[in-house]
Amino acid sequence: MSTTEKLNNSRKKMAIFPWIVCGLGALFYTYEYILRISPSVMSTELMQAYGISAGAFGNLIAFYYYAYSPMQLPVGLLVDRYGPRRLLTLACIVCAIGSYLFASSGHIGVAGFGRFLVGFGSAFAFVGVLKLATIWLPPERFAMVAGLTGALGSIGALVGDNVLSGVVAQMGWRSTVMITAVLGIVIAVVILLVVRDSRSSKAKALDRRTSKVDMAEVLRGMFVVLKNPYIWINGMIGCLLYLPATAFAEAWGIPYFRAAQHFSTHEANYAVSAVFLGFTIGGPLMGWFSDKLHNRRVPMLIGGVIAAACMFIILYVPALPVAAVYGLMLLLGLAFGSQVIVFAVARDISTKESAGTSLAVTNMLIMLGGVVFQPMIGMLLDMGWTGEIINNIHIYTPENYRLAITSIPICILLGTGLILILKETYHNDHEEYNPS
């Protein structure tokens, strides 16, 4: 092989390697999303194994968000300070340990702690991918990587809903979760061996010098963001519009379709998968629509109204054909995809210096939906429970499910109303937003 051919091969490898690095980070994000939604496909088995009610089940799976939501604030600083390679490796191992504890424990408290560890490790996934993209790829590729990573998360949900349910049916829920734990260790080893924090030792040395964070400056910037009421309003809008994912699709969707609509396990899985597919398309589409329209509020208002209408139809129109439910769930995902616009609003209402903190606070507030609504819907189910237990499983009526889950479209409409409080934030020059 000639010297020219060797150089060409070397250049090709160097061109591909950044995508491999970012792809491995995205693989971890897909993996953690599978872990996030996995309890929904084994809800009956978990409630039977621990002899727990819907309220206790909702609290158990919400332990993921008890860790994930508050960790959104420090995770960016940690990734900047210590680099994505080490943190993503450790985070993936923590997810695997949490999955092992969840699978092997006979005590619900230990299972809850395992779920907490899964949420803690998962908090690093998305930010870690974005950090790898800033290191390895040119700036014009950043938005594409962010969009593709979000799409891979939805693909993880699709895999979790359809593949895991089959494995649970064949092997049981404990063996299924144990397989995910082993998979986490494999991914962690690959990340450790392949991913690098910088292109060269010189760049690495520069990163170490520039990664020292002035904590006082960080805290001052955080205080400025937290005292801005429009950050909180915007974050709550995102939280309420995202409830079809955090409260319904990730937790109570499959149990609802099986109990209230009398779907088979596969039909329930496909119905929930449709909402993730819709969101995969709707998020980028609504973001594009917002930029094209030069307006943030209108797409969110439209999306919120359509999302609430879809949920009310699914809950209260009797004898819907399965195909109609699939279509409504797809439309629901497309509609609440408008939720992603709150990140653009967060950027618009912040200074350049505080934009990162503003985005972190916004994401934390959005994830509070899982913290509050996953256990709350379980508690609402318990309030209507008639006391019937079969084979150590609490039995809830279709009406119990409808009344409990009705809290979701009501809150979507509440979030849609909050949009009216925000003044339009779209600015071509992205000047600092002044709500007065």
N, C-alpha and C positions, 0 to 999 in steps of 0.2 A: 504494500500500500504506500502510495506516494505521500510526501509531506502535505501537499495540498488537500488530498483526500482525508488525511488525519485531522487537519484543521477544520475541514467542513463537517466531519463527524462530531468533532469536539463542540463546534458551534451549535449543531443541531441538539446535542445533549444539553448544552447550557440554555438553549431556548425552551426545551421541554421541562427541565428540572424545576423552574419556578412554579409551573402548573402542577407538577407532582407534589411539591411542598404544600401549596394551597389546597390541592385536592385531598391530601391526607387530613389537613385541618377540617375541611368540609365533611370528610368521612366521619370524623369524631362528632361533628354537629348532627349528622344524620343518625349516628348511633345513639346520642343522648336523646334525640327526639323519639326514637323507638322506645327508650326507657321511660320517657315522660308519659307516653300514652298507653304503655303496656297494661297497667291495671284495669283499664276499661274493657279489655278483651277477656279478663279473668275475674270480673267483679263477683259473679255468682260463686266461683270456686273460693275466692278469698273470704267472702262473707260466710261461707259454709265452714271453711277451715278454722276460722277464729270465732265462729258463732256470734258475729257482730251484726248490728243494725246498719241501715243506710247512713245514719249520721256518723257512726264510728268509721265506716268505710270511707266516707267523704273526708273525714279528718285524717285518716291514714294516708290516703294518696296525696293530700294537700301538704304533707310534710316535705314533699319535693319543693313546693313554692315557698315554704317557710325559710328555706335556705337560699333558693334561687333568687327570690325578689330582692332581699337586702344586699346580696352580694353584687348586684349590678353596679353599686356605687364604687366599691374599692377595686373591682376586678380590672378595670382599665389601667389604673395606676400600677397594679401588681404586674400586669403584662408588660407595661412600658419599662418597669424597673428590672424585672428578672428575665424577660424574654419569653416568647411563646413556646419554644421547644420544651423547656423544663416544666413550665406550668401546664401545658396541654398534656404532657406525659403523666404528670402527677394527678391532674384532674381526671384523666381517663382511668387511672388506677383507683382513685377514690370512687368513681362510678362503679367500677367492677367490684370493689369491696362492699359498697352499699348494696349492690345486686346480690352478692353472695349472702350477706346478712339477711336480706329480705327473703331469699329462697330457703335458707337453712333454719331460720328461727321458728320456734314453736310458740313464741310469745309476741303479742302484738306490739308491745313497747319496743322490742328489738327490731321488729320489722319496720316500725315507724322511723327508728334511728337509721336503718339502712336506706329508707326512702329519702331521709334528710341528707345523707351523704351523696346520694345520686344527684339531688338538686344542687348541692354545694359544688360538686365536680362539674356538672353541666353548665353552671354559670359562666365558665371560662370559654365555652366552645365558640360561640358566635364572635365574641370580641377577639378571641385568639385567631380566628380565620381572617378577620379584617386586619389585624396587626401583621399577619404573614403577607397579606396582599400589599400592604404599604411598604414592606421590606423588599419583596421579590418582584413585584409587577409595576409597570409604569402607572402614573396617576389616572390615565384615561381608561384603564382596565378595572379600576376600583369599584365603580358602580355595578359593572357586570358581575364581578365576583360576589358582591353583596347580594345581588339579585339571584344569582345561581345558588348561593349558599342557602338563602331562604327557601328556594324551590326544593333543594335537597332535603331540607327539614320536613317539608310537606310530603316528599317522597318517603321519608322515614316513617311518617305517620301512616301513609298508605301501606307500607310494608308491615308496620306494626299491627294494623287493623286486620289485614288479610292473611299474612303468613303466620304471625304469632298465634292467632286463633286456631289455625290448623294444628300447630305444634302442641298447643295446650290440649286440644282434643285427643291427640295421639299419645302424648307423654306426660300430661299433667302440668299444672302451673309451676310447681317447684322446679322440675327439670328444665322447663322452658326458661325460667329466670336464671337458673344456673348456667345455661348455655350462653345467655347474654353476658354473664359475668366473665366467662372464659373468653368470649369475643372481645370484651373490653381490654383484657390483658394483652391479647394479640395486637389490637390497634395501638395500645400504649407502647409496646416494644417497637413496632414499625415506625411510629412517630419519633421515638428516641433515636432510632438508627438512621433515619432518612432526613428528618426536618432539621434545618439549620436556621439560626437566628439572624444571620447576616451573610452577605455575599463574600466577604473577605475578612481577614483578621484585622485589617486596618479599620474597616467599617465597624467591626465589633468593638474595637477600642473606643471609637468615636461614640458608639451607642452607650457604652458604659459611662462616658463623661457626661453625655447629654441626658441620661436617664435619671440622674439624681434630682429628685423632686423637692421643691421648696414646699413643705407641707403647710406652712403658714399661708403661702400664696394660694395653694389649693383650697384650703379651708375658707379663705376670704372669698374666693370665686364661688365656692359652693353656697356660702351664705347669701351672696347676691342672687344666685339662682333660686334658692329656697324661699326667699322673701318675696319673689315675684308671684303674685296670685294667679297670673295667667299660665304659668308653668303648671300649677296644680290643676287648674281647670282643664287645660289641654291634656294633661296626663289622665285625668278622670274620664274625659271623652274617649281617649284611646282604650282605657280599661273597660268601659261599658260597651263600646263597639266591638271589642275583641272577645266578649263573653261567649259567643257561639263557639269559639275555639277552646278557651280555658275552662269553661264550665260545662259545655254541652259535648262537643266532639271529643275532648280529651278525657272526660269523666263519665257523664251520665247519658250520652247519646245512645250507645249500644244497649245498656240496660233498658232505656226507655223504649226503643224500637222492639225489643224482644218482649217486654211485658205489656206495653200499651198498644202497639200496632200488631203484635203477634207475628213479627218477622222471624224467620229462621236466623240462626247465627250468621250465616253467610250474607243474607239479605241485610241484616243490621250492620255488618261490617262494611258492605258496599255503600250503604247509605251514608255512613260517617266518612268513608273515603271520599265520597263525592264532594263534601264540604271542603276537605283539604285540597282536592283538585281545583275546586273553584277559587279558593284563596290563592293558590299558586299562580293562577291566571289573573285574578282580580287585583292583587296587590300592585304588580307592575302596571296593569292597565289603568287603575285608578290614579296612580302616581303620574302616569303620562297624561291622563285626562286633566288632572289638576294643573300641570305645567302648560298644557295646550290652552286651557281655558283662562290661565292667569288668575286662578281662584282656588283657595284652599277650602272654603266652607261649603260651597255648592256640591262638590262631589261627595263630601262626608255626609251632608244632609240627605242627598239622594240615596246613598248607600245605607245609611241608618234606617230610613223609612222602609226601603225594600227588605232589608234584613229582618226587621221586626215583623213586617207583613208575612214574610216566608215562614217565620217561626209560628206565628199565630195560625196560619193555614195548616201547617204540619201538626200542630197540637189539637186543633179544634174542628177541622173539616173531617167528617166521618168517612170511612170506607175509601180512602184514597188508594188508587192503584200503586203498586210498588214502583213502577216506572215514573209516576207522577212525583212520588216522594224523592226519588233519585234526582229528578229535574229540579225540584224545589231546593234540595240540599246543595246542588251545584250552584244555583242562583244565589242561595244564602252565602256561600263562600265567595262568589264574585262580588256581592254587595258589601259584606263586611271587610273585603279587601281594602275599602276606602280608609280603614283604620290606619294604614301605613302613612297616611298624609300627616298624622299628628307629629311624626318625626320631622317633616318639613316645617311644620308650624313651630316646633321647638327650636329649630335652627333659626327660623325667621325672627323669633321674638328674643333672641339672645345675641350678645356681642360675639365676635369671632373668638375672643379669649375664653368665653364661658360656654361655647357651643358643645364641647365634649361633655361637660358636667350636666348641661341641660338635657342632652340626649340620654345620659345615664339615668337621671332622675325620672325622665319620661318613661323609659323602659321599666324602671322599678315600679312606678305607679301602675303601668299597664298590667304587670304580672301580679299585682295585688288581687286581680280578678280570681286567680286560682286560689290564693290564700283565703279569700272570703267566701266565694260562691261554691267551691267544691264541697266543703263541709256544710255550708248553709242549706244547699239543696237536699243533702242527706238528712239534715235536721228537720226540714219541712216535710220530707217523706215520713219520718218517724212520727211527726205530729198527727198525721192522718192514718197511721198504721192501725189496723184492727186487732193486732195481737196474734195473727196467724203465723205459725212456723211449721215448715215441712222440711224434713231431713236437715235440720239445723240451719235452714235458710229462712230469713224473714221475707214474707210474701207481701208485696204492695200491689194495690189495684191500679188499673190504668188511670183512674181519676186521681189517685195519689200522685202519680207521675206528672200528669198534666198540670195540676195545681202547683206543684213544687217548681216545675220547669218554666211555668208562666212568668216567674220572676225574671227570667232572662230577657224576653222581648219587652217587658215593661221597663227594665233598666236600659235596654238599647234605646228606647224612646226617650228616656231621661237623658241619656248621653247625647242624643240628637238635639234635644232641647238646649243642652249646655252649649252646643255649637253656636247658637244664636247670641250667646254672651260675648263670644270672641269677635273682635273686629277683624276684617280681612287682613291677612298678614303677608300676602304675596307682594313682593317688591322685585322689580327687575334688577335693582342694584343691591338687593338684600340689605338695605339699610336697617339700622337698629329699630325695632318695633316700639312704637309709643302708643299705648292703649288709650291715652287721654285725648 
